[in-house]
């Protein structure tokens, strides 16, 4: 289980997809920044993949990587920027393309059709290009493997006598679905060429994670906040399996939960043997959010207040040395950058550590998993489906679904509207057809007519998306008849709302949440 593939991230938007494709082959994969990878675990690394990047190898700010620790020692696959970096630094020639090569292309010919990398890959197979540079000349010790109509070097490899371990490079992205046989190529490289162990399963993850937690935590006490959602619940069960009564859990009512959620969540943990207490902190959060309208300002205010609550609860548990969290990979990837000052999409309250004065270290057993993988692990842990199939819910709660400043009255309005929306999705059978749904209270009023009288009340937007991991999402095609029924029920039953709209944006370019 310790054997793994490491993926060196140069900032590509597709890096996380590489990790997913590798795991789909039941091969353990881990992502590291290009300049911070674990050379001390050399015997555990079975292959190295160099990701793509928004940077150019020709620019002064190109991201350099020391190839010495693994080139010739481990099988290496360079993808896009990774391939160009190999060619550029090993003696080849990379030039700017006359036009950016972006979109679908076809593998027109194979110079080495018998090579295992292209086994069961068809001539004319569609691949996805996304680069502004092109490899014009390979290093002398390399040879062309495949071409497209426009690119003479679409794939290449080191000649057999060059290194003790194989080296491959491709100028397209096999990890995206637009590369029709991309998964086959990754399988060829990882299994036929690199001979990687296919032992990564939910059960093996559970076994190794429990062992890691025991080793990391030892006899120390762990404190963890639960939300009732998939991530924190699965993380808590893993921790409980590992350290038992050393884990203490609490659930915070931040005043930004869905209607009745506080009581329902506490009740749902009764039969899970988790030591949990409820903490009513509504007024603290409302006070911290008073007058704050900026989305990042609200996230930070909510995050700080969570930390204040953590600190207070931890003082009641003086022996606690660790804070457990349900952080998953999309949280991490949206909050960090591999180069220079972090360019964040949005702050996540559970990413980035705690103030020094708290003296608590983080234990995050799900940090490298995607949402669908967390669900698979949760089912293997026999966690009930009402939790495993629950839609994702943002850590800051309704605080980021109320656009503008947050007040208890706005929370009430949104809770009521959202309760009707989610209830209708469940009763109609569409809840499990949707990956995530939620209601957003807009900071605008609209004119309406109710009972022959003019109204001037607020607008809510309904959001529903389908996704597997939260990194990309398509808006859900909920039937018009159901949307009409939901809209009518909200307007008729929630005082303060006279208009309902439906969001049909995809991610990207939009995010799933509005803030």
N, C-alpha and C positions, 0 to 999 in steps of 0.2 A: 504493500500500500504506500510505502514511502517513495517508490519510484514515480517520477513525474516528468512532464514536459513543461519547460518554462518559456513564457512569452515575454519578450522584452518590448515594452510599450514606448513608442516614439510619438505618441499623441494622436494616433489614428482614431477616427470615430468608429472604426470597425474592430478595434482590438478585442473588446469584450465578446464579439461574435466569434473570433478565433477560439477563445477559451471555451465557448459553448460548443462549437463543432468538435473540438478535441474531446470534451466530456461526453458528447453524444456517442463517441466511439468507446466509451467506458475507460478512457485514459485520463488519469489525474492531470490537471493543468493548473498552473499558477501564473498570474500576471505580475510583473515587476517593472518599475521605471527602468528605462534603458541604462541608467547609470547606477542602479542600486539592485544588483541581483546577487543571489546567494552562492558565491564561489566556494564557500566552505562546505557546501553540500554536493560537491562534484560527483561523488559516487551515486547519488540519488537521481541525478539529472539524466534522462534518457535521450532528450533531444532539445534543441533550442530553436525557437521561431522568432524572427525579427519582424515586427509589425510595420505597417505603413505609417505615414506621417503627413501633416500639413506642410512640413518644411521641405526644402530642396537640398540635396547633397551639395549643390553648387553655391549655396549662400553662406555668408560668413557665420550666420547663426545656426547652421546645420547641427543636428544633434549627434555628437560622436560617441561611439561605443568601443571599448577595448575588446577586440576580438580574440586576444591571446588566450584567455582562460578556456575557450570552448572550440575555436576554429581548429579543425583537424583532430579534435579529441571527442567531440560529440556531433551527431548528425545535425546539420544546420539548414533551415529553410528561411530565405529572405523573401518577404512579400512586399511588392511595390517599393517603398522607400528602402526597406530592408535589402531588397535585391539590388537596387541602385547603389546603396552604400557598399555592399560587397564588391560590385563591379568597379566602383569609383576608387575605393581604397586599396584594391588588390591589383591595380594596374590597367584597368579598362578605361573606357571613355564614355562619360555621360554628358549629354547636352540638353539644353532647353528645347522642347518641341516647338515647332512652328505654331501649333495650336494645342490647347489642353486636350488630352485624350481622356474623355469622360463618357462612360456609357457602355453599351453592349458592343462586343467584338466577337470574332470567331477564330478559333485555332485553325489556320488554313493548312498547315503542314507540320509534320513531325520529322525533324532531322534524325532523331534516334527513336524510331517507333518501337523498338524492343526494350526501351528503358522501363524499369518497373514504375517510375513516376507516372507514366501515361498509360499504364495497364488499364484496359476497359474504358479508355477515354477515346471518344470518336473524333475523327477529322471533321472539322466544322462545328465542334462543340462550342457553345456560347460561353463567353467569360465576361467579367465586368472590369472595365478599366477606370482608373481614377488617378491620373498623374499628369504633371506638367513637364517632367523630364523623360528622356528616353535613353536607353543604353544603345550606343552606336557601335562600340567595339568592346569585346570581352577581354579580360586578362588572358595572356597566352596559354595559361594552364586550364582554361575553361572552354566549354564547347556549347553550341546552341542545341537546345532540346526541342523547342517548338517556336513557330512564328504565326503571326496573323497577317492579313492582307496589308496592314499599315505598319506593323512593327516587326522588324527582322528578328529581334531577340525578345520574344514573349516569355520564354522559359529557357533556363540554362543550367548547367551543372559543372562541377569541377571534374576534370579527367581523373580516372580511377587512381592513377599513380601520384596524384598531387598531394592528397591528404590521407591520413589513416581513417578518417571518418568522412562520409559523403557530405557534400555541400550543394544545395540547390537554390535557385532564385527564380522568381516569377514576377512579371510586371502587372499582374492582374490580381484580383481579390477572390480567392477560392471560397472564402468564408461566407460570402453573401449569396442569397438564393438566386440572384441573377446569373451567377456562374453555375450553369446547370449541373455540371459534373465536378464542381469544386470539391464537394465532400469526398468524392471518389479519389481525387488527387491527394487530399489530406490523408485519407486512409492509406493510400499507396505509400506515401512518405513515412507516416508514423508507424505503420504495421509492417509493410513489406521491406522498407528500407531501414528504418530506425529500430524495428523490432521492439516496440514499446509494449509494456504490460497492459492488458485490458482488464484491469481489476478494480476500476473506480465505479462503485455502485453506491446506492443509498445506504445499504447495510455496511459496506466498507467505510463509507464516510462517517457513519455513526460510530463505528468501532474505533476508528483512528481519532475522531474528534473527542470522544470520551476519554481516551488515553491521553491526548494532548492536554485536556482540561485538568485531569488529575495531576499531571506532571507540572503544569503551569501554576495551578492554584495551591496544590499541596493541602495543608491542613487549615488554610485561611478561610475566612468568611466572605461570602459574595452577596452583594445587594443588587437587586434587579427590579426595574420598573416594568410592569406588564401593561399592555394596551388592550388585550383581547384579540389582537390581530394575529396573523399567521407567523410573522417573523419573530416577535417577542415570545410568543408561546412556544414555538419550536426551539428557540434558543434556550428558554427556561427549562424545558423538558430535558434537553441535552445536558444542561448544567446539573439538573436534579439527578439524572441518571449517573452522572460522574461523581458528584460530591454530596448528594442527599441533603441532610439537614444543615449543611454548611451554607445553603442557599436560602436567603430570605427575600420574598417578593412583596412589592406593593403596587397599588394601582391608584393613580392620581386622577381625581376629578378636577380637570382644569377649566371647567365651565365651557369647553369647546367641543364636547363630545356630541354624538348623535342623541336623539331623544331616548331616554330610559337606558342609555348605554352603560352608565356607571353601575346600576343595579344588575343589569344582565351579565356584564362581564364578570363581576364578583361571583355571581351565581354559577357561571360556566366553569369556574375553576374548582368548585367544591369537591368534585370527584376525581381530581387530578393529583391530589396529595401535595399540592404546592402550598407552602407556608406563605400566605398572602394577607396583607392588610389594606384597607381602603384609606385614602388620604383626601380629605375635602380641602381643595386649595383654590376654589373658584374665585374668591374675592382677590386673592393675590394676583392671579392672572389678569383679571379684569382691570385691576389697578395698574399693572405693568403695561397694559395695552391702551390705557386711556389716552386718547388724542393721537395715537400712532397710526398713520395711514400707509406709509411706505411698506411694500411687501417684505423687503429685507429687514427693515426695522421691526416689523411684527415678528418675523421668524427669530430674530436675535433676542427680542424681548421675551418671547415664549421660551426660547432655549435657556436664557439666563434664569428665568423663573423656575424652570425645571431643575436647573442646577441648584438653585436656592432650596428647593424642596428636597432634592437629593441630599444636600448637606444636612438639612434638619433631620431627615430620617436616618441618615448615617450616624449622626451623633447619638441617636437613640439605640443604634447598633454599634457600639464603640469598637468592637473587635473586627469590623468589616475592613478589608483591605482591597477588595476588588468590586468594580461595578460591571455587572453583566448588561450587554446590549444586544439588540436584534439587528444590528447593522447588516445590510446586504450590499452586494456589489454595485447596483445602480446608485445607491446612496453615495458610495465612495467615488465612483467615476464622475458624478455630477458635481462633486465638491473639491476635486483636486485637479492639478495640471502636472504634466510630466516635466515642464520646462518653465523656469523663471517663476515670477509671482503667480499664484494660483488664479486662473481665470474661471470663476465658478459660474455654472448655470443658475444655481440657487444654493443657499446654505441649508444644510441638514442638521437638525438639532442633535442628532446622535452621531455625528461625525466630527472628529477633530480633537477629541480629548477633553480633559477637565482642568479647571484652574489648579495651579500648583498647591494652593493652600489646602485643597481637599485631600491630597495624598492618597487618592484612590487610583488604582490602575484599571485599565479596561480589559475585559475578556469578551470577545466578539466571535462566537463559534461559527457564525454564518457569513462572515465578512466577504468571502470570495464566492458566494452562491448567488444565483439569480432567483427571482421569485418562484418560477415554476419548479426549480430544483429544490427550493425550500419546501414546497408543497409535497414533492416526492419523498423527501426526508421525513416530513411530518406524518405522512401516511405510513411509512415504514416504522414510525414510532407509535403507531396506533392512536394518534390524536384524532378526536372526533371530527367528522366532516363539517359540522356547523362552524368550526373554527378554521379548518384547513381550506374550505371553500369560500370563506369570507372575503369580500372584496378588499383590496388594499385601501387603507385610510391614512391620510398624511399625518405625520407626527404632530405638526402644529394644529391639527384638527380643523374645526370650522373657522379658526382664526384666519386661514388663508383662503377660505371659501366665502368670506365676507370681504368684498372689495372695499377698501377704505378703512376707516376706523371701526373698532369693534365695541359694541355695547351689549349689555344683557338683553335688551329688547330685540336687537338685530339677531342675536343668537337664537332667541325664542322663535322668531319668524322663520329663520332658516331651518331650525330643528323640525318645526311642524311641516314645512314644505318637503324637506328631505325624507321625513318619516312616511309621508304619503307616496313619494316617488319610489323609494326602496320597497315599501310594502306592496305597491302595485307590481313592481318587477317580480317580486317573489310569488305573489298570488297568481300571476299570469304565466309563470314558468320561465320568464326571460332572465331572471337573476343569474342563473348558472350559464346562460348564453353570453353573458357580458363579463369582461375581465374586471372592470371597475366602473362604478357609477357614482355620481354625486351631484349635489345641487349647489349653485353659486348665487349668492345674493349680490346683485349689481348696485353700484352707487348712483343709480339714476331713478327718477320717477317718471311715470307715463300717465297720460290721460286715459281714463276709462269711463264706462257707464255701468252703474250697478243700481238696479231698482229705479230706473228713470232719473237717477241722480249722477252728477259728474263725480268721478273719483280721480284722485291724483296720488297713486301709490307706487310701490316698488316693483321691480322686475327680477325674476329669477331665471337663470339659465340652467337647463338640464344638460349634464355631461355624461356620456357613456362611451367607453372605448373597448376595443378588443386588442389584446397584446399577449405575449408570453412572458416577457421579462421587464416591461416598463421602459425599455430603451427606445422602442418604436411603438406606435399605436395607430390603429385605424378607428374612426368613429363608427359606432355600432348602428346597424340598420334596424332600429326598433320600429315595428309597424306603426303607421300613422294613426290607426284606430286606437292603439294603446297610448300613444303620446297624447292624443286628443282627450282620452279619458283621464290621464294623469293631470293634464293642464286644467281641465274642468274641476277636478276634485281639489286641486291646490287653490285655485282662485275662489271657489265656493267656500272653502273651509279654513283658509289661513287669512286672518285679518291683517291687512297691510300689503297684500300682493294682488295686483290686477292684470299682470301680464307674465306669460311663460314663453321662453324661447328655447330652441335646441341647438347645441353646439355641434357643428359638422366639420371641425378642424382635425387634422392628423398631426401626429408627432413623428419626426419633425415636419414642418417648422414650428408648430405650436408645441407647448408642453401639455401634459395631461391636466394638471392643475392650472388655474388661471394666474395664480401668484406663486 
